[in-house]
Amino acid sequence: MKLKFLIFTAATLAVAAIESCQNPDTLARDVNGTWQSVPEHIVNTDSISVDLIKALEFSQEQGPEGTMIISAMIAIEEYMPESDSIVSPLTINGAAVASVTGTFKAISYDKIILQPDAKTFSLHIDSAAVSYNYNVLTDNATPYLTGLKPAKATYFQEYLEPIVKANFMECDTLTDIKLTKSVMGCRSGNNELTLRLVTPQ
């Protein structure tokens, strides 16, 4: 009888442990904090290249649900061919930040539904951060390039806004989530993601 009781108790504890591991509330609690991705190449053409580093910030509010912020630091590099003022090709560099807020809900032990709110999306480029890498310029090039900065910032803003917004909105489900200390492995659509915990809650 004692042996049967021990077996029953062990089985009960094992089931409880499995249920605990598979509890969506537990996943929502465990992802609390800010997770940062590796650099992601979102544009790569002959004339322009764009990389971003994304961060997902989760804050559990009740049970399996909570609020979230998706943000990104963005690096832009545009190739500019020769012209009357520029006798050698150059590259124009820019930087931007973007964010969107929303909610999340863990629906199983390894799956989270993200609901970014498109109305909260913002992207900002500072014209002062636009810079140039070049070798040889004519005498008229320096004032030309200085005057080009605000226009380039506006161009980058208009060019990037729909691209980055679409990238954020496509990030609507994380599956196959595996948490190991400060690393989260998961999938977003067909993409494998590796995120590192940079700011615990």
C-alpha positions in Angstrom: 0.0 0.0 0.0 2.8 2.4 0.9 4.5 1.7 -2.4 1.3 2.4 -4.3 0.9 5.7 -2.4 4.4 6.8 -3.3 3.9 5.9 -7.0 0.6 7.8 -7.0 2.2 10.8 -5.3 5.1 10.9 -7.7 2.8 10.6 -10.7 0.7 13.5 -9.4 3.7 15.7 -8.9 5.0 14.9 -12.4 1.6 15.8 -13.9 1.6 19.1 -11.9 5.1 19.9 -13.0 4.2 19.3 -16.7 1.1 21.4 -16.4 3.2 24.2 -14.7 5.7 24.1 -17.6 2.9 24.2 -20.1 1.0 27.0 -18.4 0.7 30.1 -20.7 0.8 32.3 -17.5 4.2 31.0 -16.8 5.5 31.8 -20.2 4.1 35.3 -20.0 5.9 35.7 -16.7 9.2 34.3 -18.0 9.4 36.6 -21.0 9.0 39.8 -18.9 11.7 42.2 -19.9 13.4 43.5 -23.0 14.8 41.0 -25.6 17.2 42.2 -28.4 17.6 40.5 -31.7 20.7 40.1 -33.9 21.0 42.6 -36.8 18.5 42.0 -39.5 19.0 42.9 -43.2 15.7 44.3 -44.4 16.8 46.1 -47.6 19.7 45.2 -49.9 19.7 46.7 -53.4 22.5 48.1 -55.6 21.8 51.6 -54.3 20.7 51.2 -50.7 21.2 48.9 -47.7 19.2 48.9 -44.5 19.8 46.9 -41.3 17.9 47.0 -38.0 18.4 45.6 -34.5 15.0 44.9 -33.0 14.0 44.9 -29.4 10.8 43.3 -27.9 9.7 44.5 -24.5 7.1 42.4 -22.6 5.3 43.5 -19.5 2.9 40.9 -18.0 -0.3 42.4 -16.6 -2.7 39.7 -15.9 -2.3 35.9 -16.4 -1.1 35.2 -19.9 -1.6 38.7 -21.2 0.3 42.0 -21.1 1.6 45.0 -23.0 4.5 45.1 -25.4 6.8 47.5 -27.3 8.6 46.6 -30.5 11.4 49.1 -31.2 14.4 49.1 -33.5 17.7 50.9 -34.2 18.1 51.3 -37.9 21.3 51.9 -40.0 21.0 53.1 -43.6 23.7 53.2 -46.3 23.0 54.7 -49.7 25.4 54.6 -52.7 25.6 57.9 -54.7 27.2 57.8 -58.2 29.5 60.4 -59.7 28.1 63.7 -60.7 29.2 67.2 -61.8 30.1 68.0 -58.1 31.2 64.6 -57.0 34.1 63.1 -59.1 34.2 59.9 -57.1 31.3 57.7 -55.9 30.3 58.2 -52.2 28.0 56.6 -49.6 25.5 58.4 -47.5 24.8 57.0 -44.0 21.8 57.6 -41.9 20.4 56.4 -38.6 16.8 56.0 -37.4 14.8 54.8 -34.5 11.3 53.2 -34.7 8.7 51.8 -32.3 5.2 50.5 -32.0 3.2 49.5 -29.0 0.6 46.9 -28.5 -0.4 43.8 -26.5 0.6 40.2 -26.3 -1.0 36.9 -25.1 0.7 33.6 -24.4 -1.7 30.9 -25.7 0.5 27.8 -24.8 3.8 27.0 -23.2 5.7 27.9 -26.3 3.5 30.3 -28.3 2.8 34.0 -28.0 0.4 36.1 -30.1 1.6 39.7 -30.6 -0.8 42.5 -31.5 1.1 45.6 -32.5 -1.1 48.7 -32.9 -0.3 50.2 -36.3 -1.7 53.6 -35.2 1.1 53.9 -32.6 3.9 53.3 -35.1 6.6 56.0 -35.2 9.9 56.5 -37.1 12.4 59.3 -36.6 15.5 60.3 -38.6 17.7 63.2 -37.5 19.1 65.2 -40.4 22.1 66.0 -38.2 23.0 62.3 -38.2 23.2 62.0 -42.0 26.9 61.7 -42.9 29.0 61.1 -46.0 32.0 58.8 -46.8 33.9 60.0 -49.8 37.4 60.4 -51.3 37.5 63.2 -53.8 35.1 66.1 -54.1 35.2 69.3 -56.3 35.2 72.7 -54.7 31.4 72.9 -55.0 30.7 69.6 -53.3 30.9 70.5 -49.6 28.1 73.1 -49.6 26.1 70.9 -52.0 26.3 67.9 -49.5 25.6 70.1 -46.5 22.4 71.4 -48.1 21.5 67.8 -49.1 21.2 66.6 -45.5 17.7 67.7 -44.7 16.4 66.4 -48.1 18.1 63.1 -47.5 16.6 62.8 -44.0 13.2 63.4 -45.5 13.9 60.9 -48.3 15.0 58.2 -45.8 11.9 58.9 -43.6 9.5 58.5 -46.6 11.4 55.5 -47.9 11.7 53.6 -44.7 8.4 54.2 -43.0 6.3 51.7 -45.0 9.1 49.1 -45.0 9.8 49.2 -41.2 6.1 49.4 -40.4 5.4 46.3 -42.5 8.3 44.5 -40.7 6.9 45.4 -37.3 3.3 44.4 -38.2 4.4 41.0 -39.6 5.9 40.2 -36.3 2.6 38.9 -34.9 3.3 35.4 -33.6 6.2 33.8 -31.8 6.3 30.0 -31.9 8.5 27.2 -30.7 9.7 29.4 -27.9 12.6 28.0 -25.9 14.0 30.0 -22.9 17.5 29.2 -21.6 18.8 31.6 -19.0 19.0 35.0 -20.8 18.4 33.6 -24.4 15.1 33.1 -26.2 15.0 30.9 -29.3 11.8 31.1 -31.4 10.3 31.4 -34.8 8.4 34.3 -36.4 6.8 33.1 -39.5 9.5 31.3 -41.5 12.3 33.1 -39.7 14.4 31.7 -36.9 15.0 34.3 -34.1 17.6 34.4 -31.3 16.9 37.1 -28.8 19.0 38.0 -25.7 17.6 39.4 -22.5 19.1 42.9 -22.0 16.7 44.4 -19.4 14.8 42.0 -17.0 11.6 43.3 -15.5 
